[in-house]
Amino acid sequence: MAGVDGMETLNATTLPPLADVTDCASEPAALRAALGRDGYLFIRRLVPAKRVARLRRLVLDHARCVSWLDAAAGMDQARAATGIRVGDYQAPEWMALQERVQSSDELWAVGDAPDIHRVLTAAFGRPSFLFLGMNTCRVVSPHPELAARLHQDTHYVRLPDEFVTVWVPLGDCPVALGPLAVVPGSHRRGLLPHHGVGIVDGGVDVEDDVVWHSGDFACGDALVLSRLTIHRALPNLSGHTLRLSADLRYGFRNSDAG
């Protein structure tokens, strides 16, 4: 069995691509079949790029205020300040970012994008809603050891009912910048034992020959994850750029609840 790290054996540039279900995003049966098979849905251009750009600017504004950005970076550039390490989820600057974005119009414009709800409702057969206070904007500097390790969301997100995560990069996110990678079908294993504390210092064990799937993301692309799907962040190997993303949590209403 591979340990919770396993980063040294992961060649991100040769991973198989995610199964793209964009062409069947309006077909409930096809979405349900893909979700049941893979435990995820990868859909291109699901969120309007203008909405993503506004949330990106909010996050960059915070990053500029707390000196995470190179002083010479342009208004829309995420070039990291020299020597800065961002990825400690207990740091005051990171906690302040979450307080700033949780109820912001910019985050809710992305999270409540009509096409996200349309896809979730089609895939799960019930109307979806965005949880209040359960959403996160992440900023990760170009240090591979700060990437989120392999885990299942339901171990960390303690909600009594079914939920899903929709991961949205805040801008283009090529493999070198560290998008998410998943193990297709891993949701069928159930909840596995997790080690350590948090998604940077802990995780689950998987087989040495497990196959991860990932690929380049464009602004507006989205990855829907079952709460049990094993996933991880690829290392940020850009050398100079902060990776910006949002984790959005959704629940489901009874179909007759209105």
Residue pairs with C-beta under 8 A, 6 or more apart in sequence:
1 205
1 206
1 207
1 208
2 9
2 205
2 206
2 207
2 208
2 210
3 205
4 149
4 150
4 195
4 196
4 202
4 203
4 204
4 205
5 149
5 203
6 150
6 206
7 144
7 145
7 147
7 235
9 208
10 181
10 212
10 234
10 235
12 175
12 176
12 181
12 214
12 234
12 235
12 237
13 175
13 176
15 175
15 181
15 212
15 213
15 214
15 215
16 211
16 212
16 213
17 213
17 214
17 215
18 40
18 42
18 182
18 213
18 214
18 215
18 223
19 34
19 38
19 40
19 42
19 184
19 213
20 42
20 43
20 44
21 30
21 31
21 34
21 41
21 42
21 43
22 42
22 43
22 44
22 45
24 30
24 31
24 34
25 31
25 43
25 46
25 115
25 119
25 122
26 118
26 122
27 122
28 122
28 123
28 125
31 41
31 119
31 122
31 123
32 123
32 124
32 125
34 41
35 41
35 123
35 224
35 226
37 184
37 185
38 182
38 184
38 185
39 182
39 184
39 185
39 186
39 187
39 188
39 225
39 226
39 228
39 229
40 182
40 184
40 223
40 224
40 225
40 226
40 229
40 231
41 119
41 123
41 223
41 224
42 221
42 222
42 223
42 224
43 119
43 221
43 222
43 223
43 224
44 218
44 220
44 221
45 218
45 220
45 221
46 113
46 115
46 116
46 119
46 220
46 221
46 222
47 110
47 113
47 115
47 116
47 168
47 220
47 221
47 222
48 113
48 220
49 219
49 220
51 106
51 109
51 110
51 113
52 110
52 168
52 170
52 171
52 219
52 220
53 76
53 171
53 219
54 106
54 109
55 101
55 104
55 106
55 107
55 109
55 110
55 137
55 170
55 246
56 76
56 170
56 171
56 244
57 75
57 76
57 106
58 100
58 101
58 104
58 106
58 107
59 97
59 101
59 137
59 139
59 170
59 244
60 69
60 75
60 76
60 77
60 78
60 244
62 96
62 97
62 100
62 101
63 69
63 78
63 86
63 139
63 242
64 73
66 93
66 96
66 97
67 81
67 84
68 80
68 81
68 84
68 86
68 93
68 139
68 141
68 242
69 77
69 78
69 79
69 80
69 81
69 242
70 77
70 79
70 80
70 81
70 82
71 81
72 79
73 79
78 171
78 241
78 242
78 243
78 244
79 240
79 241
79 242
80 86
80 141
80 142
80 240
80 241
80 242
84 141
85 141
85 143
85 146
86 94
86 139
86 140
86 141
86 146
86 242
87 139
87 140
87 141
87 143
87 146
87 147
87 200
88 94
88 146
88 200
89 198
89 199
89 200
94 139
97 137
97 139
98 136
98 137
101 107
101 135
101 137
102 132
102 133
102 135
103 132
107 135
107 137
107 246
108 130
110 168
110 246
110 248
111 130
111 135
111 166
111 246
111 248
112 130
116 128
116 166
116 222
116 248
116 250
117 127
117 128
119 224
120 128
120 164
120 166
120 224
120 250
120 252
121 127
121 128
123 224
124 162
124 164
124 252
125 255
126 252
126 253
126 254
126 255
127 252
127 253
127 255
127 257
128 250
128 251
128 252
128 253
129 250
129 251
129 252
129 253
130 248
130 249
130 250
131 159
131 163
131 249
131 250
131 251
134 157
134 159
134 249
135 246
135 247
135 248
135 249
136 246
136 247
137 170
137 244
137 245
137 246
137 247
138 243
138 244
138 245
138 246
138 247
139 242
139 243
139 244
140 146
140 147
140 178
140 233
140 236
140 242
140 243
141 236
141 242
142 236
142 237
142 238
142 239
142 240
142 241
142 242
143 236
144 235
144 236
144 237
145 235
146 200
146 236
147 178
147 200
147 232
147 233
147 234
147 235
147 236
148 199
148 200
148 232
148 233
149 199
149 200
149 201
149 202
149 203
149 232
150 183
150 203
150 204
150 206
150 230
150 231
150 232
151 194
151 199
151 202
151 203
151 204
151 230
151 231
151 232
152 191
152 192
152 194
152 204
152 227
152 228
152 229
152 230
152 231
153 163
153 165
153 225
153 227
153 228
153 229
154 163
154 191
154 227
154 228
155 191
155 194
155 204
156 198
156 199
157 163
157 165
157 227
157 249
159 249
159 251
161 251
161 252
162 227
162 251
162 252
163 227
163 249
163 250
163 251
164 224
164 225
164 226
164 227
164 249
164 250
165 224
165 225
165 227
165 247
165 248
165 249
165 250
166 222
166 223
166 224
166 225
166 247
166 248
166 250
167 180
167 222
167 223
167 225
167 245
167 246
167 247
167 248
168 221
168 222
168 223
168 245
168 246
168 248
169 179
169 217
169 219
169 221
169 243
169 244
169 245
170 219
170 244
170 245
170 246
171 219
171 244
172 216
172 217
172 218
172 219
173 179
173 216
173 217
173 218
173 243
173 245
174 216
174 217
175 214
175 215
175 216
175 234
176 236
176 237
176 238
177 236
177 237
177 238
177 241
177 243
178 233
178 234
178 235
178 236
178 237
178 238
178 243
179 214
179 215
179 216
179 217
179 233
179 234
179 243
179 245
180 214
180 223
180 225
180 231
180 232
180 233
180 234
181 212
181 213
181 214
181 231
181 232
181 233
181 234
182 212
182 213
182 214
182 223
182 225
182 229
182 230
182 231
183 206
183 210
183 211
183 212
183 213
183 229
183 230
183 231
184 211
184 213
186 206
186 228
186 229
186 230
187 226
187 227
187 228
187 229
187 230
188 228
189 228
189 230
190 228
191 228
192 204
192 205
192 230
193 204
193 205
194 202
194 203
194 204
195 202
195 203
195 204
195 205
196 202
196 203
203 232
204 230
206 230
212 232
214 234
217 223
225 231
233 243
236 242
236 243
